Amino acid sequence: MSIVLSGQGVSSGVARGKVLVIKDPTVSPLIRGEFILVTPFVTPVLAPLLINAKALILEYGGITAHGASVAREFGIPCVVQIPISKIQDGDLVEVDGSAGTVAIMADV
């Protein structure tokens, strides 16, 4: 069973992975490995993280937002208008950038 959050899909594709939540987009931690990046919005400080991001979940923005454009350039799925308080660091999620959904997968 999973919880499905609905937002606006702004970059198509589907990706599944563990979440990295960054609540302050002006600070970029050193992270290795692949992850789904969850943050309020994209800033230039976060650009290096997008290299390893499998998908992007944003709280704010729309189809013309900077984060949406960057996701399309990187070819990764992106959903905006998702309250990031609903997602925890380390959650397993599936992001569907075409449908505009984020499924938080139950632990098995």
C-alpha positions as CSV (number, residue, x, y, z in Angstrom):
1,M,0.0,0.0,0.0
2,S,1.2,3.5,-0.7
3,I,0.2,7.1,-0.2
4,V,-0.3,9.1,-3.4
5,L,0.3,12.8,-3.4
6,S,-1.0,14.8,-6.4
7,G,0.6,17.9,-7.8
8,Q,1.5,19.2,-11.3
9,G,3.8,17.2,-13.5
10,V,6.3,19.6,-15.2
11,S,8.9,17.1,-16.6
12,S,7.8,13.7,-17.8
13,G,9.1,10.3,-16.9
14,V,8.9,7.9,-14.0
15,A,11.6,7.3,-11.3
16,R,11.8,5.4,-8.1
17,G,14.2,5.9,-5.3
18,K,15.0,7.1,-1.8
19,V,14.3,10.7,-0.9
20,L,16.8,13.4,0.1
21,V,14.9,16.3,1.7
22,I,16.5,19.7,1.7
23,K,14.3,22.2,3.5
24,D,16.8,25.1,3.0
25,P,17.6,25.4,-0.7
26,T,20.4,27.9,0.0
27,V,22.6,25.1,1.6
28,S,23.9,22.2,-0.4
29,P,25.2,19.1,1.5
30,L,27.8,16.8,0.0
31,I,25.8,13.7,-1.0
32,R,26.9,10.7,-3.1
33,G,24.7,8.2,-4.8
34,E,21.4,8.5,-6.5
35,F,18.3,10.0,-4.8
36,I,15.0,11.8,-5.4
37,L,15.6,15.4,-4.5
38,V,12.8,17.1,-2.4
39,T,13.0,20.8,-1.8
40,P,10.8,23.9,-1.7
41,F,12.4,25.3,-4.9
42,V,15.6,25.0,-6.9
43,T,18.4,27.5,-6.4
44,P,21.9,27.7,-8.1
45,V,23.4,26.2,-4.8
46,L,21.5,23.0,-5.5
47,A,22.7,22.6,-9.1
48,P,25.5,20.2,-8.2
49,L,23.0,17.8,-6.6
50,L,20.9,17.5,-9.7
51,I,23.7,15.5,-11.4
52,N,22.8,12.5,-9.2
53,A,19.1,13.2,-8.8
54,K,16.8,10.6,-10.3
55,A,13.8,13.0,-10.0
56,L,12.8,16.3,-8.5
57,I,9.9,17.1,-6.1
58,L,9.2,20.7,-5.5
59,E,6.8,22.4,-3.1
60,Y,6.5,25.6,-5.2
61,G,6.5,26.5,-8.8
62,G,4.8,25.6,-12.0
63,I,5.6,24.6,-15.6
64,T,7.7,27.8,-16.2
65,A,9.6,27.6,-12.8
66,H,13.4,27.4,-12.8
67,G,13.3,24.0,-11.2
68,A,10.9,22.6,-13.9
69,S,13.2,23.9,-16.7
70,V,16.3,22.4,-15.0
71,A,14.5,19.1,-14.6
72,R,13.6,19.0,-18.3
73,E,17.2,19.9,-19.2
74,F,18.5,17.1,-17.1
75,G,15.9,14.7,-18.5
76,I,14.5,13.8,-15.0
77,P,10.9,13.6,-13.9
78,C,9.6,16.5,-11.8
79,V,6.4,17.2,-9.9
80,V,5.6,20.6,-8.3
81,Q,3.0,21.7,-5.8
82,I,3.7,18.8,-3.4
83,P,3.8,19.7,0.3
84,I,7.3,18.6,1.3
85,S,6.2,18.2,5.0
86,K,4.4,15.0,3.8
87,I,7.7,13.4,2.7
88,Q,10.4,12.2,5.1
89,D,14.2,11.9,4.4
90,G,14.8,8.3,3.3
91,D,11.3,7.5,2.1
92,L,11.0,5.3,-0.9
93,V,8.9,7.1,-3.5
94,E,7.9,6.8,-7.1
95,V,7.7,10.1,-9.1
96,D,5.5,10.2,-12.2
97,G,6.2,13.5,-13.9
98,S,3.6,12.8,-16.6
99,A,0.7,12.1,-14.2
100,G,1.9,14.7,-11.6
101,T,1.9,12.1,-8.8
102,V,4.3,11.1,-6.0
103,A,3.7,7.7,-4.4
104,I,5.2,7.1,-1.0
105,M,5.8,3.4,-0.9
106,A,5.0,1.4,2.2
107,D,7.9,-0.4,3.9
108,V,7.8,-4.1,3.1
